[in-house]
Amino acid sequence: MNDSAKKRVRTPLPDAAWPTRAVAAESLLFSPGRIGPVETRTRTWVPAMVPWRASEDGFVTPEVLDWYGRFADGRPGVLVVEATGIREIASGPLLRIGDDRFLPGLRELVRVVRERSGGATRLLIQTIDFLSIRRRPEREKFLSRFLTITDAHRERVAPGGSDDDVRAALLALPHDELLAVLSEREASDLEHGYRERVDDMHLPHIAELPRTLPSLFADAAARAQEAGFDGVELHFAHAYTMASFLSRTNRRTDGYGGSRENRVRLPLEVFASVRARVGADYAVGCRFLGDEVIEGGSRIDDATYYGERFAAAGMDFLSLSKGGKFDDAKQPKVGQAAYPYTGPSGLECMPTVFVDGSPFGRNLPLAAAVRERVHAAGHATPVVGCGGINSFDLAEAALRDGACDFVGAARQSLADPDWFRKVELGRGDEVRRCIYTNYCEGLDQKHVEVTCQLWDREFGDGEANVTRSKDGKRRLEPPAWKPE
């Protein structure tokens, strides 16, 4: 039976045994932790998730304040604000930190989280850079307007002809024959949409990234510090600029690509620039990939090497993720852009109950391997592990067995922002458990407000004025939970 004919099998949610309040108080999960200069009340961690609630030009909105305030109600040890752009690049309703004009809103965000968590939650902000990506074009538009005609095209379809002759000949070809004439990169631009790569050295702004990015990340970190965040998480993961420098697919020839030593060079320079700007008493760490899960991509042996280098450089924490690449994303429809969480690497980034094998704790071995390498090198840099964690037993075992030092739970925290607090108070049987169907990821793909299917249609008495999505069908934050 081939893969396409295989029946999809749903892994059942494992039973959960919730601790009493006294047992929780003695656990590792609810013991204090430390990320560099910052002490955390517990080892619970809500990773960065993009909720698409900022304004179209990147400012904090009331909906952003409500969103993070609602997570703060649950009093996690660490809450990481979404990937926040460091450059003046239009990116829709994604937060930005690339200019001082964003500071007032970011300060208010810090104030809200402090207030609603009762000062119990440490707040980080994730800073990101990304390159240009365009929607998949119509075939005729691509061949008529976007394709640069070369001698190779001319020789194949219209020897001696003008550019217009070549375009007309290409348009007349059956699709399979057209793809055979186009280069691999041209075919990708047609079939998936144009996107910049870090090794596009013919583009001046790409060639200059090693000169421009360190100061941009440092400026962003300085703004985060000024706004009152407890630290920054440098986004070195998934489909974006810094992860692409770390990838084995990075073939730059200027000393920033090829070998591992060259690929890690810019991330270390970015960190050094950030550290020099914010000082030693400010928490700075990164999120990076334990495995890219793409053909020719980086694997765990690369990740353990990077982890050791990051720890030796003085990072305050290392947060592990997996996959989430453009390279194997599903082909988008014409008029839509590729989305990096749709292919095999995306499924490993956010494993569902339909993934082969169990999704629960699936990515913890990557964190464990990095942590072991870091410790073997004589560093005690804390590691954040994640991936399908939605029970106390799984979280506690990850800490007890040495897989990680902090437990990250994104989708489970989205399903129930109070879940850590409920468990800590001995009320785990009230936890709303994520069912890992990636309903939330489907909304993220459309760049609309992210919600959870377990609560977004739940409108109780007295909630007639609850904030709703633009279509009016979904509530934008979970119902409140009162511990007393």
MARLOSE-871544 format. One record per residue: x, y, z of N, C-alpha, C in turn. Coordinates in steps of 0.2 Angstrom, whole numbers. Layout:
! MARLOSE-871544
   n_X   n_Y   n_Z  ca_X  ca_Y  ca_Z   c_X   c_Y   c_Z
     X     Y     Z     X     Y     Z     X     Y     Z
...
This chain:
! MARLOSE-871544
   n_X   n_Y   n_Z  ca_X  ca_Y  ca_Z   c_X   c_Y   c_Z
     4    -6     0     0     0     0     4     6     0
     3    11    -5     7    17    -5     5    22     0
     9    27     2     8    32     7     1    35     6
    -1    37     0    -7    40    -2   -13    36     0
   -12    30     0   -18    25     1   -18    23     8
   -14    25    12   -14    23    19   -19    27    23
   -23    23    27   -28    26    31   -25    30    37
   -28    36    37   -26    40    43   -28    38    50
   -23    37    54   -25    34    61   -24    39    66
   -29    40    70   -29    45    75   -26    42    82
   -21    45    84   -18    43    91   -23    46    96
   -25    42   101   -30    44   106   -26    48   111
   -29    53   114   -26    57   119   -25    53   125
   -18    52   128   -17    48   134   -21    50   140
   -22    46   144   -25    48   151   -21    52   154
   -23    56   158   -19    61   163   -21    60   170
   -15    59   174   -16    59   181   -14    65   184
   -18    69   187   -17    76   189   -14    75   197
    -9    79   198    -7    79   205   -11    83   210
   -11    82   216   -14    86   221   -10    92   222
   -12    97   225    -9   103   226    -2   102   230
    -2    98   235     4    96   239     9    93   234
     7    88   230    12    85   225    15    90   220
    10    94   218    13    99   213    18   104   216
    17   105   222    22   110   226    29   107   226
    29   100   226    35    97   227    38    95   220
    35    97   215    37    94   208    43    99   206
    46    96   201    51   100   197    48   106   193
    42   104   190    39   108   185    37   115   189
    35   115   195    33   121   199    38   123   204
    45   121   202    50   124   206    53   130   202
    57   134   206    60   140   203    65   138   198
    66   142   192    71   141   187    75   147   186
    80   147   182    84   153   180    86   153   173
    85   159   170    88   160   163    93   166   164
    99   165   165   104   170   165   102   174   172
   102   180   171   100   185   177    93   185   179
    89   181   176    82   181   178    80   175   181
    77   175   187    74   170   191    67   169   189
    65   163   188    58   162   186    54   158   192
    48   159   193    44   156   198    43   149   197
    42   147   191    41   140   189    45   138   183
    45   132   181    49   130   175    44   129   169
    38   132   170    33   132   164    34   138   159
    33   136   153    35   141   148    30   141   142
    27   147   140    23   147   135    27   150   129
    28   146   124    32   148   118    29   154   114
    32   157   110    30   162   105    25   159   100
    19   162   100    14   160    95    11   167    92
    10   167    85     8   173    82     0   173    82
    -3   178    85   -10   177    85   -14   182    80
   -10   186    76   -12   190    71   -18   195    74
   -15   199    79   -20   204    82   -17   211    82
   -11   211    80    -8   218    79   -11   222    74
   -10   228    73   -12   232    68    -8   231    61
   -11   233    56    -8   231    49    -1   234    49
     1   239    53     7   242    52    11   240    59
     9   235    62    14   232    67    13   235    74
     8   239    76     7   242    83     3   237    87
     5   238    94     0   234    99    -7   237    98
   -12   233    99   -19   235    99   -22   232   105
   -28   234   107   -31   232   112   -32   224   112
   -33   221   106   -34   214   106   -27   211   107
   -21   214   106   -15   211   108   -14   211   115
   -16   216   119   -16   217   126   -20   212   129
   -26   211   126   -31   206   129   -28   199   128
   -25   197   123   -22   191   121   -17   189   126
   -12   193   127    -6   192   132    -8   192   139
   -13   197   140   -16   197   147   -19   191   149
   -23   188   144   -26   181   146   -21   176   147
   -16   175   144   -10   171   145    -7   172   152
    -6   179   154    -4   181   160    -8   179   166
   -15   178   165   -19   176   170   -17   169   173
   -14   165   168   -13   158   170    -6   158   174
    -2   163   174     4   164   178     9   159   176
    11   158   170    16   154   168    23   157   170
    28   152   171    34   155   173    37   160   168
    37   158   162    39   162   156    34   163   151
    33   169   148    28   170   143    32   173   137
    32   170   131    36   173   126    31   177   121
    32   183   120    28   187   115    30   185   108
    25   185   103    26   182    96    32   185    93
    34   181    87    39   184    83    38   191    81
    42   195    82    41   203    81    47   205    77
    44   208    71    49   210    66    54   216    68
    60   215    66    65   220    67    67   225    62
    63   224    56    65   228    50    58   231    48
    59   237    44    53   240    41    50   237    35
    48   231    36    45   227    31    38   226    32
    33   227    27    26   226    28    25   219    29
    21   217    35    20   210    36    13   209    39
     9   213    38     2   212    40     2   213    48
    -3   210    51    -5   211    58     0   207    63
     7   208    61    12   205    65    16   211    69
    17   210    76    20   215    79    27   217    76
    29   223    78    36   225    75    39   229    81
    46   229    80    50   232    85    56   236    82
    55   238    76    61   240    72    61   248    72
    57   251    76    58   259    77    55   261    84
    57   266    86    55   269    93    48   270    93
    44   271    87    37   273    88    33   267    90
    36   261    91    32   255    93    33   254   101
    37   258   104    39   258   111    33   259   115
    29   264   114    23   265   119    18   259   120
    17   256   114    13   250   114    16   244   118
    22   243   116    26   238   119    27   239   127
    27   245   129    28   246   136    21   245   140
    16   246   136     9   245   139     8   237   139
    10   233   134    10   226   134    14   223   140
    19   226   142    23   224   148    19   225   154
    16   231   154    12   233   160     6   228   161
     3   227   156    -3   222   157    -1   215   159
     4   213   156     6   206   158     8   206   166
    12   211   168    14   211   175     8   212   179
     3   216   177    -3   217   182    -7   210   182
    -8   207   176   -13   202   176   -10   195   179
    -3   195   179     0   189   182     2   190   189
     1   196   192     3   197   198    10   198   199
    14   199   194    21   199   194    24   192   194
    20   187   193    23   180   193    26   178   187
    25   181   181    27   179   175    33   183   172
    38   180   170    43   183   166    42   184   159
    43   190   156    40   191   149    46   192   145
    47   188   140    52   189   134    48   191   128
    52   194   123    49   195   117    54   192   111
    51   188   107    55   185   101    56   190    96
    62   191    93    64   195    88    65   191    82
    63   194    76    63   190    70    65   194    64
    69   191    59    70   194    53    68   189    48
    65   191    42    62   187    37    64   190    30
    64   186    25    66   188    18    59   189    14
    60   192     9    54   193     4    51   186     2
    44   185     2    41   180    -2    35   183    -5
    33   180   -11    28   182   -15    23   177   -16
    17   179   -18    12   174   -20    13   170   -26
    11   164   -26    11   160   -33     8   164   -38
    11   165   -44     8   169   -49     4   165   -54
     0   168   -58    -3   165   -64     2   163   -69
     2   158   -72     6   156   -77     8   161   -82
     3   164   -85     4   169   -90     7   175   -88
     5   177   -82     9   183   -79    16   182   -78
    17   176   -75    24   174   -73    29   174   -80
    26   171   -85    30   171   -91    30   177   -95
    25   181   -94    25   188   -98    28   193   -94
    29   193   -88    31   199   -84    37   197   -79
    37   192   -76    42   190   -71    48   187   -73
    47   182   -78    53   178   -80    58   182   -83
    64   182   -81    70   185   -85    72   181   -91
    72   183   -97    73   179  -102    81   178  -103
    83   172  -104    90   171  -104    92   167  -111
    98   167  -113   101   163  -119    99   156  -118
    99   153  -112    97   146  -112    89   145  -114
    85   150  -112    78   149  -114    78   150  -122
    81   155  -124    81   156  -132    83   150  -136
    89   147  -134    91   142  -137    87   136  -138
    83   135  -132    78   129  -132    72   130  -136
    69   136  -136    62   137  -139    62   142  -145
    67   147  -145    66   151  -151    73   154  -153
    77   150  -156    84   152  -157    84   158  -162
    88   163  -160    88   169  -164    82   174  -163
    77   172  -159    71   176  -158    72   181  -153
    67   186  -153    67   191  -148    65   189  -141
    65   193  -136    62   191  -130    55   190  -130
    51   194  -134    44   193  -135    43   186  -138
    47   184  -143    46   178  -147    47   172  -142
    52   173  -137    54   167  -132    48   167  -128
    45   172  -125    39   172  -120    33   169  -124
    32   170  -130    27   167  -134    28   160  -134
    34   158  -136    35   151  -137    34   147  -130
    37   150  -125    36   147  -118    29   146  -116
    25   151  -118    17   151  -116    14   146  -120
    16   144  -126    13   139  -130    15   132  -128
    20   131  -123    22   124  -121    17   121  -117
    16   114  -117    13   111  -112    17   112  -105
    13   111  -100    16   113   -93    22   109   -92
    22   102   -93    28    98   -91    34   100   -95
    33   102  -102    38   104  -106    41   110  -104
    37   115  -102    39   121   -99    44   120   -93
    42   116   -88    46   115   -82    53   112   -84
    53   108   -90    59   106   -92    64   111   -95
    61   116   -97    65   122  -100    67   127   -95
    63   128   -90    65   132   -84    70   129   -80
    74   134   -77    79   131   -72    75   129   -66
    79   126   -61    75   123   -55    73   129   -51
    76   134   -51    74   140   -47    68   144   -50
    68   144   -57    63   147   -61    56   143   -60
    57   137   -60    51   132   -59    48   133   -53
    53   134   -47    50   135   -41    46   141   -40
    49   147   -43    46   153   -43    39   153   -46
    38   149   -52    32   148   -55    27   144   -51
    29   138   -48    25   133   -45    23   135   -38
    28   139   -35    27   140   -27    27   148   -26
    29   152   -30    30   159   -29    37   161   -27
    39   166   -29    46   169   -28    47   170   -21
    53   168   -18    55   169   -12    63   170   -12
    65   175    -8    72   176    -7    76   171    -3
    82   169    -4    86   164     0    92   168     2
    95   165     8   101   169    11   107   168     6
   107   164     1   113   163    -3   111   166   -10
   106   171   -10   105   175   -16   110   180   -17
   117   179   -17   122   184   -17   122   189   -22
   118   188   -28   117   193   -33   113   198   -31
   109   198   -26   105   203   -23   109   207   -18
   111   213   -19   115   217   -14   113   217    -7
   106   217    -6   104   218     1   104   211     5
   104   205     1   105   199     3   113   198     5
   117   200     0   124   200     1   126   203     8
   123   209     9   125   213    15   122   211    22
   118   206    22   115   204    28   119   203    34
   125   200    33   130   199    39   132   206    41
   132   211    37   134   218    40   128   222    43
   122   220    41   116   224    43   112   221    49
   112   214    49   108   211    54   110   212    61
   117   211    63   118   212    70   116   218    73
   117   224    70   115   230    73   107   231    73
   104   228    68    96   228    68    94   224    74
    96   218    75    94   214    81    96   217    88
   102   221    88   104   224    94   100   230    95
    98   234    90    93   239    91    86   237    94
    84   231    91    78   228    93    78   226   101
    84   223   103    84   221   110    85   227   114
    88   232   112    88   238   116    81   241   117
    77   241   112    70   243   113    66   239   118
    67   232   117    64   228   122    66   229   129
    72   230   130    75   232   137    72   238   139
    71   243   135    68   250   137    61   249   138
    58   245   135    50   244   136    49   240   142
    54   236   145    53   233   151    52   226   151
    54   223   145    54   215   145    59   212   149
    59   206   151    64   203   155    69   200   151
    68   200   144    73   197   140    71   197   133
    75   194   128    73   193   122    75   186   120
    71   183   115    73   177   112    74   178   105
    80   177   102    82   178    95    79   172    91
    75   174    86    72   169    82    77   166    77
    80   160    78    85   157    74    81   150    71
    75   150    71    72   144    69    67   144    63
    65   139    61    60   138    55    62   141    49
    58   144    45    59   146    38    62   153    37
    65   156    43    66   163    42    74   164    42
    76   170    42    83   172    39    88   168    43
    88   169    50    94   166    54    94   159    54
    88   155    53    88   148    53    91   146    46
    90   150    41    92   149    34   100   149    34
   103   154    38   110   154    38   113   148    42
   109   145    47   111   139    50   111   133    46
   106   133    41   105   127    37   110   124    33
   111   118    32   115   115    28   114   117    21
   108   119    19   106   122    12   109   128    11
   112   132    16   115   138    15   122   137    11
   122   140     5   128   139     1   132   146    -1
   131   150     4   135   157     3   142   155     3
   146   160    -1   153   159    -2   157   164     1
   154   168     5   158   174     8   160   173    16
   160   166    17   162   165    24   156   164    29
   150   164    26   144   164    31   140   158    28
   143   153    24   139   148    22   144   142    21
   141   136    20   145   130    18   146   126    24
   152   127    28   153   123    34   149   125    40
   149   120    45   145   122    51   148   129    54
   155   129    54   158   135    57   156   141    54
   156   141    47   154   147    43   146   148    45
   142   143    45   135   144    45   133   147    52
   137   145    57   135   148    64   138   155    65
   142   157    61   146   163    61   141   169    62
   136   170    58   132   176    59   127   176    65
   124   170    66   120   170    73   125   172    79
   131   170    79   135   171    85   137   179    84
   138   182    79   139   189    78   133   193    80
   127   190    78   121   194    80   120   194    88
   121   188    91   121   187    98   126   192   102
   132   192    99   137   196   102   135   204   102
   132   206    96   130   213    95   125   214   100
   120   210   101   114   210   106   117   211   113
   122   206   115   124   206   121   128   213   123
   132   215   118   136   221   119   131   227   120
   125   227   117   120   232   118   116   232   125
   114   226   127   110   226   133   113   224   139
   120   222   139   123   220   145   122   213   147
   126   211   152   126   205   155   120   203   159
   117   208   162   112   207   167   105   208   163
   105   206   157    98   205   153    98   199   150
    92   195   150    92   188   148    91   188   140
    96   185   137    96   184   130    97   176   128
    93   174   124    93   167   122    91   166   115
    90   160   112    88   159   106    83   153   105
    79   153   100    75   147    98    78   145    91
    80   138    91    83   136    85    81   128    84
    83   126    78    80   119    76    84   113    78
    81   108    81    85   102    82    86    98    76
    81    99    71    81    95    65    77    99    60
    80   100    54    76   104    49    71    99    46
    72    93    45    67    88    42    66    89    35
    71    92    32    71    93    24    76    89    21
    76    88    15    81    85    11    87    89    11
    93    87    13    99    91    13    99    96    18
    95    95    23    95   100    29    99    98    35
    99   102    40   103   101    46    99    96    50
   103    92    54   101    87    58   103    88    65
   101    83    69   103    84    76   110    85    78
   115    82    74   122    83    75   124    90    74
   121    94    69   122   101    68   119   105    74
   113   103    76   110   106    82   114   106    88
   117   100    90   121    99    96   127   104    95
   130   104    89   136   108    88   134   116    90
   128   118    87   126   125    87   125   126    95
   121   121    98   120   122   105   126   123   109
   131   119   108   137   120   112   140   127   110
   140   129   104   143   136   102   139   141   105
   133   141   105   128   146   108   130   147   116
   130   141   119   131   141   126   138   144   128
   143   142   124   150   144   125   150   152   124
   146   155   120   146   162   119   142   166   124
   139   162   128   135   165   134   128   166   134
   125   163   129   117   163   129   114   161   135
   109   164   137   106   162   144   101   157   144
    98   155   138    94   149   137    94   147   130
    92   140   128    92   138   122    85   134   121
    81   137   116    74   134   116    74   130   109
    72   124   109    72   119   104    66   118   100
    66   119    94    60   117    89    62   112    84
    58   111    79    59   106    74    55   108    67
    59   108    62    55   108    55    52   115    54
    47   115    50    43   122    49    47   126    43
    48   122    38    52   125    32    48   126    26
    50   131    22    47   132    15    49   127    10
    55   124    11    58   119     6    53   113     5
    49   111     9    45   105     8    37   107     9
    36   114     9    29   116    10    25   114     4
    18   113     5    14   111     0    13   117    -5
    12   115   -11    11   120   -16     5   124   -15
     6   131   -15     0   135   -13    -4   136   -19
   -10   138   -18   -15   139   -24   -12   146   -27
   -14   147   -34   -12   153   -37   -15   159   -33
   -11   164   -32   -13   170   -28   -12   169   -21
    -9   163   -19    -8   163   -12     0   161   -11
     2   163    -5    10   162    -3    11   155     0
    17   152    -1    18   146     2    18   147    10
    16   142    13    16   142    21    20   136    23
    25   138    28    30   133    30    28   128    34
    22   127    36    20   122    41    15   117    38
    15   116    31    11   112    28    14   106    25
    20   105    25    24    99    23    26    95    28
    30    90    27    32    85    32    36    89    37
    40    94    36    44    97    41    39   101    45
    34   104    42    29   108    46    25   103    51
    23    97    49    20    92    53    24    90    59
    31    90    58    35    88    64    36    94    68
    35   100    66    36   106    70    30   106    75
    24   105    72    17   104    76    14    98    75
    17    92    78    14    86    77     7    85    79
     3    82    75    -4    81    77    -6    74    79
   -12    73    81   -14    66    83   -14    61    76
   -13    64    71   -13    60    64    -6    58    62
    -1    61    65     6    59    63     8    52    65
    12    49    61    14    42    62    18    42    69
    16    37    73    18    37    80    15    42    84
    17    43    90    14    48    95    16    55    94
    12    60    94    14    67    94    16    69   101
    15    65   106    15    68   113    23    67   116
    26    73   117    33    73   118    37    71   113
    35    72   107    38    69   101    45    72   100
    46    79   101    52    82   100    57    83   106
    55    80   111    59    81   117    66    77   116
    67    72   112    73    69   111    78    74   108
    76    79   104    81    84   102    83    88   107
    79    91   112    81    95   117    86    91   122
    84    85   123    89    80   127    96    80   124
    96    79   118   103    78   114   107    85   115
   103    90   114   107    97   114   109    98   121
   105    97   126   106    98   133   112    93   135
   112    87   133   118    83   135   125    85   132
   125    88   126   131    90   123   133    97   126
   128   101   128   130   107   132   133   106   138
   130   101   142   133    99   149   139    96   148
   140    92   143   147    88   142   152    93   141
   150    99   138   155   104   137   157   109   143
   153   107   148   154   111   154   150   117   155
   144   117   152   140   123   152   133   121   155
   130   125   159   124   124   162   118   128   159
   119   130   153   114   134   150   107   130   150
   102   133   152    95   129   152    92   128   145
    89   123   144    86   121   138    79   120   139
    75   123   134    68   123   134    66   117   129
    62   112   131    59   107   127    52   108   126
    49   105   120    42   106   119    40   101   114
    34   101   112    31    96   107    26    92   109
    20    94   109    14    89   111    14    88   118
    15    93   122    15    92   130     9    94   132
     4    90   135    -2    92   138    -4    89   144
     1    86   148    -1    83   154     5    84   159
     3    84   166     8    85   171    13    79   171
    11    73   170    16    68   170    21    68   164
    19    70   158    24    71   153    29    77   154
    26    82   157    30    88   158    35    86   164
    33    83   169    37    82   175    43    77   173
    41    72   169    46    67   167    51    70   162
    49    75   158    54    78   154    59    81   158
    57    84   163    62    88   168    66    83   172
    63    78   175    66    73   179    71    69   175
    69    67   169    74    63   165    79    67   161
    80    73   162    85    77   160    84    79   152
    78    79   150    77    81   143    77    88   142
    76    92   147    75    99   147    75   102   154
    76   109   154    76   112   161    69   116   161
    66   118   156    59   121   156    55   117   151
    49   117   152    44   114   148    40   119   144
    40   119   138    36   123   134    30   120   131
    24   123   131    18   121   129    14   126   125
    14   126   119    11   131   115     4   130   114
     2   125   110    -5   123   108    -9   121   115
    -6   118   119   -10   116   125   -11   123   129
    -7   128   129    -8   134   133   -13   138   129
   -13   137   122   -19   141   118   -25   138   120
   -26   131   121   -32   128   122   -34   130   129
   -30   131   134   -31   133   141   -26   137   144
   -26   143   143   -21   147   146   -20   147   154
   -25   144   157   -24   143   164   -22   136   166
   -20   132   161   -18   125   163   -13   124   168
    -7   128   167    -2   127   172    -4   129   179
    -8   134   180   -11   136   186   -16   131   189
   -20   128   185   -25   123   187   -21   117   190
   -16   115   187   -12   109   189    -8   111   196
    -5   117   196    -2   119   202    -7   120   208
   -13   121   207   -18   122   212   -21   115   214
   -19   110   211   -22   104   212   -29   103   209
   -30   107   203   -37   106   200   -36   104   193
   -31   100   192   -30    97   185   -36    94   181
   -40    92   185   -46    89   182   -50    94   178
   -49   100   179   -52   106   176   -49   108   169
   -43   105   168   -39   107   162   -43   106   156
   -43   111   151   -46   109   144   -40   107   140
   -40   101   138   -34    98   135   -34    99   127
   -29   101   125   -28   101   117   -29    95   114
   -32    94   108   -34    88   105   -29    88    99
   -25    92    97   -19    92    92   -22    90    85
   -27    94    83   -29    93    76   -27    99    72
   -23   104    75   -21   110    72   -26   114    68
   -32   115    71   -37   120    69   -33   127    70
   -30   128    75   -26   134    76   -22   136    70
   -18   131    68   -13   132    63   -16   133    56
   -22   131    55   -26   132    49   -28   140    49
   -30   143    55   -31   150    55   -25   154    54
   -19   152    57   -13   155    56   -11   155    49
   -12   150    45   -10   150    38   -14   155    34
   -20   157    36   -24   162    33   -23   169    35
   -18   169    40   -17   176    43   -23   179    46
   -27   175    49   -33   178    53   -32   177    60
   -36   180    64   -35   179    72   -35   172    74
   -30   170    77   -29   163    79   -34   162    86
   -37   156    85   -41   154    91   -41   147    92
   -45   144    97   -45   136    98   -52   134    97
   -53   128    93   -59   125    92   -63   123    99
   -59   122   104   -62   120   110   -65   126   114
   -64   132   112   -68   137   116   -70   143   111
   -68   143   105   -70   150   101   -77   150    99
   -81   145   100   -89   146    99   -93   145   106
   -89   146   111   -92   146   118   -94   152   121
  -100   154   120  -102   161   122  -107   160   128
  -105   162   134  -109   161   140  -114   166   141
  -118   165   147  -122   171   149  -118   177   151
  -121   182   149  -118   189   151  -112   190   147
  -111   187   141  -105   188   137  -107   191   130
  -112   194   130  -115   197   123  -110   201   120
  -106   205   124  -101   210   121   -94   207   121
   -93   201   121   -86   198   121   -83   200   114
   -77   201   114   -73   203   108   -73   197   103
   -75   198    97   -76   193    92   -71   194    86
   -71   189    82   -67   189    76   -70   194    71
   -67   195    66   -69   200    61   -76   198    58
   -76   191    57   -83   188    54   -88   187    59
   -87   189    66   -92   189    71   -93   182    74
   -90   177    71   -92   170    73   -88   167    78
   -82   170    80   -78   167    85   -76   172    90
   -76   170    97   -73   174   102   -66   174   101
   -62   179   103   -55   180   102   -51   178   108
   -54   176   114   -50   174   119   -54   169   123
   -51   164   127   -55   159   131   -59   162   136
   -64   159   138   -68   161   144   -64   162   150
   -65   166   155   -62   167   161   -62   161   165
   -57   160   169   -57   155   174   -55   158   181
   -60   157   186   -58   159   193   -56   154   197
   -50   154   200   -47   149   204   -51   149   211
   -54   154   213   -57   154   220   -65   153   219
